Amino acid sequence: MNTVNLKTGIQTFSPDYFALAMSTGIISIVSHMLGYTEISRVLFIVNSIEIPVLFLLFILRLIFYFPAFRKDLSTHAKGAGFLTVVAALCILGAEFILLKNEYRPAVILWYFSIGLWLILLYAFFILVTINKQKPSLESGINGSWLLFVVSAQALSILGSLLQPYLNIPEDIAIFIHLFFYLLGVLFYIILIGIIFYRTTFVTMKADEFKPSYWIDMGAAAISTLSGILLIKSMGNVPEFLLYIPTIKVFSILFWIAGSWWIPAIIFLEIWRHKSISLKYNSGYWSLVFPLGVYTACTWQLGGETELSFLREISYVFIYIAWVAWLITFIAMCSKLIKTYFIHPAIRKGL
């Protein structure tokens, strides 16, 4: 193993790399929903390996390369990527519940994720606010800012799944889940407007359209999923029954928003690669995750609204999600092998 490259890899470890675990986890979950249990189990095992490895790299960078860590956290273009850690842990917790029927690890992950979310979210927001030198809108904003939405909704989703096991009064627990859900809705309304303005009114070069813009769709999709699970958790609590029709309308609205983004982002992705060669980088996991969560939210929305054709859409999108995950995973493994396990002289000839 090339130890020099390994040290450099830890120092430059991308804050958004936990999107790898987010992607693996959500596709494992939706495979379970659709009855593909063996695929789901394999992906759960893979994710159970990915999370500890990624978290170890995250901690090593925090300890040994804190200046680089802080610099990324205080950067407009990169800092929001740290919130992938929160979403990945919440998705792992959901896997423990849905695939293993184990609630204790999920409870620990939920509480830990809330603490981590508070630290990372406020640290990023405060650091970019007090920065004296700030970037222009076109270089500072990108789809990764919508991880504000994704992380909040991931906390709401895991909380809704855990509700009977949290040892919190039911009305308080639901209010907490509702808090995270509505905060995610608020973040989406604010941020998607800025992103829409940036893409339509400010010149965009091909290299500025990054895979993180797929989160435009993914954030809407996870908001749909969060709303449906919140409705299910409210069903037996009279104080919250009046909220259900509104949340159901919001869920349909977010599904429509996510669906609208898909053709636009596909076209822009093709436009980007007309001038930029297709080459693996960690940002492509931000493309895979939205495909998985869109499949999951469409399945759940179809069940809640009793619109069976929505579930048929899920059976199509699951194949797209599997292929996207597999291609990206193979490309990642190939790059890691070339970077850390092949001698530089040999690597030049590859």
C-alpha positions as CSV (number, residue, x, y, z in Angstrom):
1,M,0.0,0.0,0.0
2,N,1.2,3.5,-0.9
3,T,1.4,5.1,2.6
4,V,2.2,8.6,1.2
5,N,-1.0,8.5,-0.9
6,L,-2.9,7.2,2.0
7,K,-1.9,10.2,4.2
8,T,-2.8,12.5,1.4
9,G,-6.1,10.7,1.0
10,I,-7.0,11.2,4.7
11,Q,-5.9,14.9,4.5
12,T,-8.1,15.5,1.5
13,F,-10.9,13.1,2.4
14,S,-14.0,14.7,0.8
15,P,-16.6,15.7,3.3
16,D,-19.4,14.4,1.1
17,Y,-18.0,10.9,0.8
18,F,-20.7,9.6,3.2
19,A,-23.1,9.9,0.3
20,L,-21.6,6.5,-0.6
21,A,-23.1,5.0,2.6
22,M,-26.3,7.0,2.0
23,S,-26.6,5.5,-1.5
24,T,-25.9,1.9,-0.4
25,G,-28.3,2.2,2.6
26,I,-31.3,3.6,0.8
27,I,-31.0,1.2,-2.1
28,S,-30.8,-1.6,0.5
29,I,-33.9,-0.3,2.1
30,V,-35.9,0.1,-1.1
31,S,-34.8,-3.3,-2.3
32,H,-36.3,-4.7,0.9
33,M,-39.5,-2.8,0.4
34,L,-39.9,-4.2,-3.1
35,G,-39.2,-7.8,-2.0
36,Y,-35.6,-8.2,-3.3
37,T,-34.4,-9.5,0.1
38,E,-31.1,-11.1,-1.0
39,I,-29.9,-7.9,-2.7
40,S,-31.1,-5.9,0.3
41,R,-29.0,-8.1,2.7
42,V,-25.9,-7.9,0.6
43,L,-26.1,-4.1,0.4
44,F,-26.7,-4.0,4.2
45,I,-23.5,-6.0,4.8
46,V,-21.6,-3.6,2.4
47,N,-23.0,-0.6,4.2
48,S,-22.1,-2.0,7.6
49,I,-18.5,-2.1,6.3
50,E,-18.6,1.3,4.6
51,I,-19.8,3.3,7.6
52,P,-17.0,2.3,10.1
53,V,-14.3,2.8,7.4
54,L,-15.7,6.2,6.4
55,F,-16.2,7.3,10.0
56,L,-12.6,6.2,10.8
57,L,-11.3,8.4,8.0
58,F,-13.5,11.2,9.2
59,I,-12.1,11.0,12.7
60,L,-8.5,10.7,11.5
61,R,-8.9,13.8,9.4
62,L,-10.5,15.7,12.3
63,I,-7.6,14.8,14.6
64,F,-4.5,14.9,12.4
65,Y,-5.6,17.4,9.8
66,F,-7.9,19.7,11.7
67,P,-6.9,22.9,9.7
68,A,-7.9,21.2,6.4
69,F,-11.1,19.9,8.1
70,R,-12.0,23.3,9.4
71,K,-11.2,24.9,6.0
72,D,-13.6,22.6,4.2
73,L,-16.3,23.1,6.9
74,S,-16.1,26.9,6.5
75,T,-16.2,26.8,2.7
76,H,-19.4,27.6,0.9
77,A,-18.9,25.0,-1.8
78,K,-17.9,22.1,0.4
79,G,-19.1,22.7,4.0
80,A,-22.6,21.4,3.5
81,G,-21.2,18.1,2.4
82,F,-20.4,17.3,6.0
83,L,-24.1,16.8,6.6
84,T,-23.9,13.5,4.6
85,V,-22.5,12.0,7.8
86,V,-25.8,12.6,9.6
87,A,-28.0,11.3,6.8
88,A,-25.8,8.2,6.4
89,L,-26.1,7.3,10.1
90,C,-29.8,7.8,10.0
91,I,-30.2,5.5,7.0
92,L,-28.1,2.9,8.7
93,G,-30.4,3.1,11.7
94,A,-33.4,2.6,9.4
95,E,-31.7,-0.5,7.9
96,F,-31.3,-2.0,11.4
97,I,-35.1,-1.5,12.0
98,L,-36.4,-2.6,8.6
99,L,-34.0,-5.4,7.8
100,K,-32.9,-6.7,11.2
101,N,-35.8,-5.6,13.5
102,E,-33.1,-4.3,15.9
103,Y,-34.1,-1.0,17.6
104,R,-31.4,-0.4,20.2
105,P,-28.6,0.4,17.6
106,A,-31.1,2.6,15.7
107,V,-31.9,4.6,18.9
108,I,-28.2,5.2,19.6
109,L,-27.7,6.3,16.0
110,W,-30.6,8.6,16.2
111,Y,-29.5,10.4,19.3
112,F,-25.9,10.6,18.1
113,S,-27.0,11.9,14.8
114,I,-29.0,14.7,16.4
115,G,-26.0,15.8,18.3
116,L,-23.7,15.6,15.3
117,W,-26.3,17.5,13.2
118,L,-26.4,20.3,15.7
119,I,-22.6,20.7,15.7
120,L,-22.1,20.4,12.0
121,L,-25.0,22.5,10.8
122,Y,-24.4,25.4,13.1
123,A,-20.6,25.3,12.7
124,F,-21.0,25.5,8.9
125,F,-23.7,28.2,9.0
126,I,-21.8,30.3,11.5
127,L,-18.4,29.9,9.8
128,V,-19.6,30.9,6.4
129,T,-21.6,33.8,7.9
130,I,-18.6,35.3,9.6
131,N,-16.2,34.8,6.8
132,K,-14.9,38.1,5.6
133,Q,-14.1,36.9,2.1
134,K,-17.1,35.3,0.5
135,P,-17.4,33.8,-3.0
136,S,-19.8,34.9,-5.7
137,L,-23.2,33.1,-6.0
138,E,-22.1,31.0,-8.9
139,S,-19.0,29.6,-7.2
140,G,-20.5,29.4,-3.7
141,I,-23.9,27.7,-4.1
142,N,-24.5,24.2,-5.5
143,G,-26.8,21.3,-4.9
144,S,-24.9,20.1,-1.8
145,W,-26.6,23.0,0.2
146,L,-29.8,20.9,0.0
147,L,-28.1,18.5,2.4
148,F,-29.7,20.9,4.9
149,V,-32.9,19.4,3.8
150,V,-31.7,15.8,3.5
151,S,-30.2,15.7,6.9
152,A,-33.3,17.1,8.7
153,Q,-35.6,14.8,6.8
154,A,-33.4,11.8,7.6
155,L,-33.6,12.6,11.3
156,S,-37.4,12.8,11.0
157,I,-37.6,9.5,9.1
158,L,-35.5,7.6,11.6
159,G,-37.4,9.2,14.5
160,S,-40.8,8.2,13.0
161,L,-39.6,4.6,12.6
162,L,-38.4,4.6,16.2
163,Q,-41.3,6.3,17.8
164,P,-42.5,3.5,20.1
165,Y,-39.0,2.8,21.3
166,L,-37.7,6.2,22.3
167,N,-39.0,6.4,25.8
168,I,-40.4,9.8,25.1
169,P,-44.1,10.7,25.5
170,E,-45.8,10.1,22.2
171,D,-47.0,13.6,21.6
172,I,-43.5,15.0,22.3
173,A,-41.9,12.5,20.0
174,I,-44.2,13.3,17.1
175,F,-43.6,17.0,17.6
176,I,-39.9,16.4,17.4
177,H,-40.3,14.4,14.1
178,L,-42.6,17.2,12.8
179,F,-40.0,19.8,13.8
180,F,-37.4,18.1,11.7
181,Y,-39.8,17.6,8.8
182,L,-41.0,21.2,8.6
183,L,-37.5,22.5,9.1
184,G,-36.5,20.4,6.0
185,V,-39.5,21.8,4.1
186,L,-38.4,25.4,5.1
187,F,-34.8,24.7,4.0
188,Y,-36.0,23.3,0.6
189,I,-38.2,26.3,-0.1
190,I,-35.4,28.8,0.7
191,L,-32.5,26.9,-1.0
192,I,-34.3,25.6,-4.1
193,G,-35.2,29.2,-5.0
194,I,-31.6,30.3,-4.7
195,I,-30.4,27.3,-6.8
196,F,-33.1,27.9,-9.4
197,Y,-32.0,31.5,-9.7
198,R,-28.3,30.5,-9.9
199,T,-29.0,28.0,-12.7
200,T,-31.3,30.1,-14.8
201,F,-30.1,33.7,-14.4
202,V,-26.3,33.3,-13.8
203,T,-24.0,31.9,-16.5
204,M,-23.2,28.3,-15.8
205,K,-20.2,26.6,-17.4
206,A,-20.2,22.8,-17.9
207,D,-17.7,22.2,-15.1
208,E,-19.9,24.1,-12.7
209,F,-22.8,21.7,-13.1
210,K,-21.7,19.1,-10.5
211,P,-23.4,15.8,-9.6
212,S,-24.5,17.4,-6.4
213,Y,-27.3,19.1,-8.4
214,W,-29.0,15.7,-8.4
215,I,-29.8,16.5,-4.8
216,D,-32.4,19.0,-6.2
217,M,-34.4,15.9,-6.9
218,G,-33.2,13.9,-3.9
219,A,-34.1,16.5,-1.3
220,A,-37.6,16.6,-2.7
221,A,-37.9,12.8,-2.7
222,I,-36.7,12.4,0.8
223,S,-39.1,15.1,1.9
224,T,-41.9,13.0,0.3
225,L,-40.7,9.9,2.2
226,S,-40.4,11.7,5.5
227,G,-43.9,13.1,5.1
228,I,-45.5,9.7,4.5
229,L,-43.7,8.1,7.4
230,L,-44.7,11.0,9.6
231,I,-48.4,10.5,8.7
232,K,-48.1,6.9,9.7
233,S,-46.6,7.8,13.1
234,M,-49.5,10.4,13.7
235,G,-52.3,8.0,12.9
236,N,-53.2,7.1,16.5
237,V,-52.5,10.4,18.2
238,P,-55.6,12.7,18.2
239,E,-53.7,15.9,18.7
240,F,-52.0,15.6,15.3
241,L,-54.8,14.2,13.1
242,L,-55.5,17.6,11.7
243,Y,-52.0,17.9,10.3
244,I,-52.3,14.7,8.2
245,P,-54.2,16.1,5.2
246,T,-51.7,19.0,4.9
247,I,-48.7,16.7,5.1
248,K,-50.2,14.4,2.5
249,V,-50.6,17.3,0.1
250,F,-47.0,18.4,0.9
251,S,-45.8,14.8,0.2
252,I,-47.5,14.8,-3.2
253,L,-46.1,18.3,-4.0
254,F,-42.6,17.2,-3.2
255,W,-42.9,14.1,-5.3
256,I,-44.1,16.2,-8.2
257,A,-41.1,18.6,-7.6
258,G,-38.7,15.7,-7.6
259,S,-40.2,14.2,-10.7
260,W,-40.0,17.5,-12.5
261,W,-36.3,17.8,-11.8
262,I,-35.4,14.4,-13.3
263,P,-35.5,15.3,-17.1
264,A,-33.9,18.7,-16.5
265,I,-31.0,17.2,-14.6
266,I,-30.5,14.4,-17.1
267,F,-30.3,16.9,-19.9
268,L,-27.8,19.0,-18.0
269,E,-25.7,16.0,-17.1
270,I,-25.5,15.1,-20.9
271,W,-24.7,18.7,-21.7
272,R,-21.9,18.7,-19.1
273,H,-20.2,15.5,-20.5
274,K,-20.1,16.9,-24.0
275,S,-17.1,19.0,-22.9
276,I,-16.0,17.1,-19.8
277,S,-15.0,13.5,-19.8
278,L,-16.8,11.1,-17.6
279,K,-14.4,10.3,-14.8
280,Y,-15.1,9.0,-11.3
281,N,-15.1,11.3,-8.3
282,S,-16.9,11.0,-4.9
283,G,-19.5,13.5,-6.0
284,Y,-21.2,10.9,-8.2
285,W,-22.6,9.3,-5.1
286,S,-24.8,12.4,-4.9
287,L,-26.3,11.1,-8.1
288,V,-26.9,7.6,-6.9
289,F,-28.6,8.5,-3.7
290,P,-31.5,10.5,-5.3
291,L,-32.3,7.6,-7.5
292,G,-32.7,5.3,-4.5
293,V,-34.7,7.7,-2.4
294,Y,-37.0,8.6,-5.3
295,T,-37.7,4.9,-5.8
296,A,-38.5,4.5,-2.0
297,C,-40.7,7.6,-1.8
298,T,-42.6,6.6,-4.9
299,W,-43.3,3.2,-3.4
300,Q,-44.5,4.6,-0.1
301,L,-46.6,7.4,-1.7
302,G,-48.3,4.8,-3.9
303,G,-49.2,2.8,-0.8
304,E,-50.5,5.9,1.2
305,T,-52.5,7.3,-1.7
306,E,-53.6,3.9,-3.0
307,L,-52.4,4.8,-6.5
308,S,-51.0,1.5,-7.7
309,F,-49.4,3.0,-10.8
310,L,-46.9,4.8,-8.6
311,R,-45.6,1.5,-7.3
312,E,-45.1,0.4,-10.9
313,I,-42.8,3.3,-11.4
314,S,-40.7,2.1,-8.4
315,Y,-40.2,-1.3,-10.1
316,V,-38.6,0.5,-13.0
317,F,-36.5,2.9,-11.0
318,I,-35.1,0.2,-8.8
319,Y,-33.2,-1.2,-11.8
320,I,-31.9,2.2,-12.6
321,A,-30.7,2.7,-9.0
322,W,-29.0,-0.8,-9.0
323,V,-27.1,-0.1,-12.2
324,A,-26.1,3.4,-11.1
325,W,-24.8,2.1,-7.7
326,L,-22.9,-0.8,-9.3
327,I,-21.2,1.3,-12.0
328,T,-20.2,3.9,-9.5
329,F,-19.0,1.3,-6.9
330,I,-16.9,-0.4,-9.5
331,A,-15.4,2.9,-10.7
332,M,-14.6,3.8,-7.1
333,C,-12.9,0.5,-6.3
334,S,-10.9,0.8,-9.5
335,K,-9.7,4.3,-8.6
336,L,-8.8,3.2,-5.0
337,I,-6.8,0.2,-6.3
338,K,-4.9,2.3,-8.8
339,T,-4.2,5.0,-6.2
340,Y,-3.2,3.0,-3.2
341,F,-2.2,-0.5,-4.3
342,I,-0.5,-0.1,-7.7
343,H,3.1,1.2,-8.0
344,P,3.2,4.7,-9.7
345,A,5.3,3.4,-12.5
346,I,2.8,0.7,-13.3
347,R,-0.1,3.1,-12.8
348,K,1.2,5.4,-15.5
349,G,0.9,2.6,-18.1
350,L,-2.7,1.8,-17.2
